[in-house]
Amino acid sequence: MNKRSDRESRADGEVPSDSETKLDSGVPDVPVPPDDTPEVLNKALSGLSSRWKNWWVRGILTLAMIFFFFIIIYLGPMVLMMIVLCVQIKCFHEIITIGYSVYHSYHLPWFRTLSWYFLLCVNYFFYGETVTDYFFTLVQREEPLRILSKYHRFISFALYLTGFCMFVLSLVKKHYRLQFYMFGWTHVTLLIIVTQSHLIIHNLFEGMIWFIVPISCVICNDIMAYMFGFFFGRTPLIKLSYVMAGYRCFVCPVEFNSDSNSFTVDCEPSELFQLQDYSLPAALESLTGWATVRMYPFQIHSIALSAFASIVGPFGGFFASGFKRAFKIK
């Protein structure tokens, strides 16, 4: 390991083992992105310590994000879907760029081209199925869409085979192992990124509340993690806000209305969003004096969602942190 890496390891209080030194020596440094804090904030907060400056920068940007979050929700599910797709593409770009930055000196042919091509293929497969399932009326009305829907899986298979053949044709001597490694890198990235975004959009089409509440749980968890980390610890995360929703536009699935040629979110709320009486166990009844409680079934779902966000959610952050450290980004 070079002198710079040794100094960083000693500064962190960590002494790298011989095996770690050998592994890390083969991983080139990835350029760390510069500080993108607006110059106006830097000047206004120049008199503060770096700790409190970071606090105010995060707080001010949080308010801006909350404002735009409300605007995006107000614009409806189709805009939210486009936002999810944009985030998916950006995440994929970030991970593929790391691979390219580390191994670009090997001049691997078509690496980025094939990566983006496979992203297109996988998105076509997943979202073609979604469009057919949720907008069947619209698909059957348009002849081109009907043909694409009928042969959707065959087209998806043909597109993937084309990419597979392109990869085989791109193989060059002395770099076979690295090229297959990057081929696996692309597919694992697709599995992690595209699968999650596809499931998020599925939830979104079932009603915006199934999108907003899980995200809000993670947001609240990150808020408290940052607050506790700032005052009681040394590991700050991010800060956002929680959004509550209880109207039909949030709980109704997205449907295509052939009469108005538009997407609608109007329906009779299901039993999940109607007040019901629940009998309390004998122990709780003796403590509270209540025989029953009146609540929405969705509130029970919210308990499970919040437990998942607070217990499992942080592991996503640990995963991202470990990934960055592996490539010396963090």
N, C-alpha and C positions, 0 to 999 in steps of 0.2 A: 504494500500500500504506500502511496506517496506521502510526502511530509504533511501536506495539507490535510489529508484524510486522517493521519495520525493525530494531528493537533485537534481536529474536530472530535475524534473519539475520546481523547483525554479530557477535552473540555466538557463532554457529556458525562464523564465519569465512567465510561465503558472502555474495557480493554479487549480489542478484537482477538479472537483465537486465530491459530495458524490456518485452520480450514476456512474461516470467514475471510481471512486476508487473501487467500488464493482465489476464492470465488469472487470477491469484490474487485480484485485487480483486473478482472476481465470485463468489467462493466464500465464503459465510458461515462463520464459525467454528462447529465442532461442539463442544458442551460436553465437556470432558475428565472421565472418571469419577474420583471421589475415591479416595483410598487406602483399600483395604479390609483392610489388615493388622489382625489381631485386637488389641484393646487390651491384652490380657495380654502379647503379644509386644512391643508398643511399650514397655510399662513395664519389662519384664525386660531389654530391650536398650537402654534409654535412655542408658546410659553409653558406648556404642560410637559410632564414627564411622559416617556413613551408609553407607560402603562395606562395612564389616564387619557392620553391622546388616542390610544387604540379604543378605549371605552367610548369616547365621544364619537369617533369616526363610525364605529359599529352602530351606535345608537342612532345617529343621524341617517345613515344609510338604511337602517332598519325601518324607520318611518317612511322613507321613500319606497321601500319594497312592500310595506304594508299597503300603502296607497295604490301601487300598481297591482297588487294582488287583488284588491277589491275591484279594481277596474276590469281585470281579466275575468273574474267571476261574473261580474255584471254582463260582460259581452257574451256569455253563454258557453255551452259545452263544445261547440265546434271550434271556438277560439282556444279553449283549454286543450282540446285534442292537438291543435297545431303547436301549442306551446310544448306539450309533451314530446311531439315529434322533433321539434327544434332542440330540446334538451337532449333527446336521444342522439341526434346527429352530432351535437357538440361533445357529448361524452365519448362517443365512438371516435371522433376526431382527436380528442385529447390522448386516448390510449394508443391509437395507431401512430400518432405523432411521436410518442415516447419510443415505440419500437423502431420507427424510422430514424429518430435522432441517435439512438444507440448503435444501430447497424447500417446507417447510410453509407459508411466508408467502404462497405463490401459491394456496393453498387448492385444490389439485388434487382433484377429486372421485374417490372410490373407489380412491385409489392403494394404500393399505395393504390394503384389502379385496380388490382384484383380485390383489395380490401373493400374499396367503395363499391365495386361491382357486387360482391357478396352481400353487402349491406342492402343494396337495392333488391337483390333476389329474395332475401329473407323478409324484408318489409313487404314486398309484393305478395309473398306467400301468406304471411300473417294477416295483413290488413285487407287483402282480397277476400279472405274468409270472413273477416269482420263485416265488411261492406255487404257481402251476400247475406249474412245472418240478420243484420239489423235493418238493412234498407232493401229488403227483397222486392217490395213494390216498385221502387225506383229502378232496380236492376232489370226486372222483367219488362219494364216499359221501354227501355232503350236497347236497340238491337246490338250495338257493339258491346255494351255491358253484359248482355245476356250471353253472348258468345264467350267473353272472357270468364264469366262465372261458370259456364258449363265445362270449359276445359281448363279451369284455373289450376288444378293440381298438376295436370300434364305440362302446362306452360311453366309452372314453377320448377318442376323437375327438369325440364329441358334447359331452363335458364341456369340452374345449378350445375348441370352436366357441362354446359358450355364453359362456365367458370373453372370447373375442375380440369377440363381439357386445356384451357389457357394456362393454368398453373403447371401442368405437366410439361407443356411446350416451353415454359419459361425456365425450367431447371437448367442450371449451368454446372459444369464440373467444379469440384473443390468446395462447392457451397450447398451441396445437397442437404446435409443435416441442418444447416441454418435456415434454408428455405422451407423445409418441412416444419421446423420450429416456428417460423413466422406464419406458416399456414395454420398451425394449431393455435397460435396467438390470436389470429383473426377470428377463428371459429369460437374460441372461448370468450372473446370479447363480444361477439354476436350473441352468444348464449346468455351472457350476463346482462347486456344492455338492451337488446331488442326484445327478449322474452319479458323482461320486467315492464318495459314501456307498453308492450302489447297487453299485458294483464291490467295495467293501469287504465288504459283506454277502454278495456272491457268493463271495468268497474265504472268508469265515467259514463258509459252508455246506459248503465243500469240506473243511473241517477247521480247528479253531481255530489250529493251528500256522501256517496261511497268513495268519492275522490277527495273531497274537502276534509272530511273527518280524519281519515288516516294520515293525510299530510299534516293536518293541524296537530295531531298527536306528536308527530316527529318534531314539528316546529316548537311546541311547548316543551318537549323534552330537551331540545337544544337550547332553548331560552334558559331553563333552570340549570342546565349543565354549565352554560357560560356564566350565569350569575354565581353559582356555587364555586366554579373554578376561579372566578375573579376575586372573590372575597375570602374563600377558604382553601383554595388550591392553586395549582400552577398550570392548568391545562384548559385554556379558553377554547370554546367552540364557536357557534354562531348564534345570532339572536334574531328572532322573527316574531310573529304574532299569531294568535289563534283566531279562527273565524267560525262563528256559529251560524247555522242555517236551519230554517224550518218551514220553508214555503214549497209549494208544489213544484216550482221550477228546479228545486234541488233534489226532490225525492222521486220524480217521475223519470222513467227511461226515455231516451231520445228516440223519436220515431219520425218517419217521413210521411207527411200528409200529402197525398196525391191530389186532393182537391185544391189546396192552396200552393202546391209546389214548394213547400218549405218544411224545415225540420221543426218539430214541436216537442215540448216537454210538459204537456198538460195531461193529467189523468186523475183518477180517484186514488188517493194514497192507500197503499196496502196496509195490512194489519200491523206491520212493523212500525208504522207511523201513526197509529191510533191508540189512545189511552186504554189501558187494560188494568184489571185488578189482579194482584198477586198475593197469595196467602203467605204470611211469614211463618218460619219455623217456630216451634213452641218456645225455644230459648229466647229468640229475638222478641217474640210477642210478650213474654214476661218482663223483658227489659224496657221495651218501648211503650207497652200498653196498646199497641196497634195490632189488630188481627190481620189486616190487609194493607197494602200500599198500592197507590195508583200511579202508573208510570208507562212510558213508551217502551215497547220491546226493543226498539233500536238502542235504547240506553244500555241494555244488557250487552248488545253487540259492541257498544262503545267501550265498555269495560275491558272486553277481550282485545279490542284494537289498541287501547291505550297501554294495556299490559305488554302486548307484543312490541309496541313502539319503544317502551321504556326498557325492556329487557333485551330484545333481539336487535332493535334499531342501532344502539351504539356499536355493535360489532361491525356494521357497515363502515363506520368511521375508522375503527381500528384496522379494518381491511385496507381502506384507502391510504391510511397512514403508513402501514407496512409496505404497501405497493410503492409509495413515494420514496420511502427510505431504501428500498431495494435498488432503486435507480438513482439514489443520491440527489433526489429533488428536495427532500425535507431533512 
